[in-house]
Amino acid sequence: MSSTHQTSGSKRAAQLALSFGVGALCLWFAFHGVRAGAEGSNISPDALLSIIRAVPTSAYAGFVGLFALQVVVRVERWRLQTLGLTGRAPPWIDSLTINAFAFAAVFLMPFRLGEFVRPNLCAQRGIMSASAALAGTAVERIIDGLVATAIFGVLLVAAPFEWPPWVRAGGLSALAFFGGGVVVLIIAMRAKELAITVTTRVLGVVSAGLAARVAGMLGAFIDGLRCFRSARDIALYLLLSVVFWTLNGLGVALIVRGLDPTASYAAGFVCLCFLVIGVMLPAPPGNVGSYHAFAKLGLTVSGVATLPATAGAVLLHLMAVVTVVGLAGIFAVIGPIRVADARHALDDVGDDNNSSGTDKAAS
């Protein structure tokens, strides 16, 4: 085995160890108050199961229906990007299948390594090179972050409950950070090299590694902006992004209100914003732990009681697994992409040089 592969293996092992450690800590935070068989405990396992069983079928049906609409919007958004990058949008069934596998991979794989699956599948199918698809993903993630932050900003002003001081301070800091980021990105679109040089020098004072990583992300984002052929494309992409996140928040809110009918719809959106933060952590496969902890935290700061908040963490994670993994399972059977293709895309993720390999496949 070459030293490169040994280094890669050691890096993956260290990442897994860190992700499991973070997951275990988050699980403790989410469930440390649950006591099996504790007399009089309001958050015993039996109490959690009881409140979950009381959730009406309509809440589940609404969640699944809204998830289906989210998929349609998200796939159409990706097809808009692909049209701008390649001059043609892939067939809808191909786009849906690729994204179904990609959604599942991002959710299931640690350290967000699943982000490489869609680019690798695009290269396999000859849609575009893996590097071009990855640049498009960078655009998607950054715009999603901006939209989610904007939603949280609206909640800070309009939500019908009192915010803990640390949440308000953190939210305002995030708004200031992303607002500044928007200004930097606008400038970077006009002067890419200057923006990358300034970013590298400023962040290099703190960490050379961080500076290189952020500068690389900035460069990928600017390259990915080639997918927008006009201001109309940008406006449509932003509209689809807002619709996607609104549907997402409503789906979470339906489950939360099924657990606690007194909860507001805003609680679902707050929970979603906290989940956006949670999935950015180096979580173990399936976001086990981080998903539960941040879902519970988002609900409790929204005024939801501990019992339904803990039940919500369990149920929302379960619904995510069922919908996201279930969708991929359906298309693994009936879609135009075979399981072997998806497995090959996953194998490519394990190679630190996967982009060059898959780029050759697409050329």
Residue pairs with C-beta under 8 A, 6 or more apart in sequence:
1 9
4 352
8 350
8 351
8 352
12 350
15 110
15 111
15 282
16 110
16 284
18 282
19 110
19 111
19 282
19 283
19 284
19 285
20 284
22 281
22 282
22 283
22 284
22 289
22 290
23 283
23 284
23 288
23 289
23 290
24 289
25 289
26 278
26 281
26 283
26 289
26 290
26 292
26 293
26 294
27 288
27 289
27 292
27 293
29 293
29 296
29 297
30 289
30 292
30 293
30 295
30 296
30 310
30 313
31 292
31 310
33 43
33 306
33 310
34 41
34 43
34 44
34 45
34 48
34 310
35 41
35 43
35 44
36 44
36 45
37 44
38 44
41 47
42 306
42 307
43 306
43 307
43 310
47 307
48 307
48 310
48 311
48 314
51 259
51 307
51 308
51 311
52 259
52 311
52 314
52 315
54 258
54 259
55 255
55 258
55 259
55 315
56 258
58 258
59 254
59 255
59 257
59 258
60 255
60 258
60 319
62 251
62 254
63 251
63 254
63 255
63 319
63 323
64 323
66 247
66 248
66 250
66 251
66 254
67 251
67 323
69 247
70 244
70 247
70 248
70 251
71 96
71 99
71 100
71 103
71 327
73 240
73 243
73 244
73 247
74 99
74 240
74 244
75 92
75 95
75 96
75 99
76 240
77 140
77 237
77 240
77 241
77 244
78 95
78 99
78 136
78 140
79 89
79 90
79 92
79 95
80 89
80 227
80 233
80 236
80 237
80 240
81 136
81 139
81 140
81 224
81 227
81 237
82 88
82 89
82 90
82 95
82 127
82 128
82 136
82 227
83 89
83 227
84 226
84 227
84 228
84 229
84 233
85 128
85 132
85 133
85 135
85 136
85 224
85 226
85 227
86 127
86 128
86 132
89 95
90 98
90 125
90 127
93 335
93 336
94 125
94 127
94 336
94 337
96 331
96 335
97 331
97 335
97 336
97 337
98 118
98 121
98 122
98 125
98 337
99 118
100 327
100 328
100 330
100 331
100 335
101 117
101 118
101 121
101 328
101 331
101 332
101 337
101 342
101 345
102 114
102 115
102 117
102 118
102 121
103 324
103 327
103 328
104 114
104 324
104 325
104 327
104 328
105 113
105 114
105 115
105 117
105 118
105 342
105 345
105 346
105 349
106 112
106 114
106 115
106 117
107 114
107 286
107 287
107 320
107 321
107 324
107 325
108 114
108 285
108 286
108 325
109 117
109 285
109 346
109 349
110 282
110 283
110 284
110 285
111 282
111 283
112 279
112 280
113 349
114 349
115 134
115 137
115 141
116 130
116 134
116 345
116 348
116 349
116 354
116 355
117 342
117 345
117 346
117 349
118 133
118 137
119 130
119 131
119 132
119 133
119 134
119 137
119 355
119 358
120 130
120 344
120 345
120 348
120 349
120 354
120 358
121 337
121 341
121 342
121 345
122 128
122 129
122 130
122 132
122 133
122 362
123 129
123 130
123 133
123 358
123 359
123 361
123 362
124 341
124 344
124 345
124 358
124 361
124 362
125 337
126 361
126 362
127 133
127 362
128 362
129 358
129 359
129 362
129 363
130 354
130 355
130 358
130 359
130 362
131 355
131 359
132 223
134 220
134 355
135 220
135 221
135 223
135 224
135 226
136 224
136 227
137 224
138 217
138 220
138 221
138 224
139 221
139 224
139 225
139 227
142 185
142 217
142 221
143 237
143 238
143 241
144 241
144 245
144 276
145 178
145 276
146 178
146 181
146 182
147 238
147 241
147 242
147 245
148 245
148 272
148 273
148 276
149 174
149 175
149 178
150 178
151 245
151 249
151 269
151 272
151 273
152 171
152 174
152 175
152 270
152 273
153 171
153 175
155 171
155 266
155 269
155 270
155 273
156 163
156 168
156 171
156 172
156 175
158 266
159 264
159 266
159 270
159 302
160 264
160 266
161 264
161 266
161 302
161 303
163 171
163 301
164 301
167 301
184 195
184 199
184 218
185 218
185 221
185 222
187 195
188 195
188 196
188 218
188 221
188 222
189 222
189 225
192 219
192 222
195 218
195 222
196 215
196 218
196 219
199 211
199 214
199 215
199 218
200 211
200 212
200 215
201 211
202 211
203 210
203 211
203 214
203 215
204 211
227 233
228 234
228 237
245 272
248 272
249 265
249 268
249 269
249 272
250 265
250 268
251 268
252 268
252 269
252 271
252 272
252 275
252 316
253 263
253 265
253 266
253 267
253 268
253 269
254 268
255 268
255 312
255 315
255 316
255 319
256 263
256 267
256 268
256 271
256 299
256 304
256 308
256 312
257 263
257 265
257 268
259 304
259 308
259 311
259 312
259 315
260 304
260 305
260 308
260 312
263 299
263 302
263 303
263 304
263 308
264 302
264 303
266 302
267 298
267 299
267 302
267 303
267 304
270 298
270 299
270 301
270 302
271 295
271 298
271 299
271 302
271 312
271 316
272 298
273 298
274 294
274 295
274 297
274 298
274 301
275 291
275 294
275 295
275 298
277 294
278 287
278 290
278 291
278 293
278 294
278 295
279 287
279 290
279 291
279 294
281 290
283 289
283 290
283 291
286 321
287 317
287 320
288 317
291 313
291 316
291 317
291 320
292 313
292 314
292 317
293 313
295 309
295 312
295 313
295 316
295 317
296 309
296 310
296 312
296 313
299 308
299 309
299 312
299 313
300 306
300 309
304 312
331 337
332 338
332 339
332 342
348 354
348 357
348 358
351 357
